[in-house]
Amino acid sequence: MSQDIQRQVIEIIAEQAMLQPSDISLDATLEDLGIDSLGLVEAVFAIEETFDVQVPFNANNPAESDFDISSVRSMIGAVEKLVAGRG
């Protein structure tokens, strides 16, 4: 399931960055990919909808959120934890 989560999160991020999923590096930051705060919020909504989870994300102060957005890899890890906690 982890590979599936990784693929889906990368697809969501790629859509927001207007890139192909193959262009997304796991070590890239959202800033590297040109995703602004609105794109980040849209990505969070897409993650919530896709995985049926509640993302602990504060759009007004992302640094205080319990959802690590420091890189694509960290976002995938955060989604994996949310999905694991759901079951």
Beta strands, then each sheet from edge to edge (+ up, - down):
end
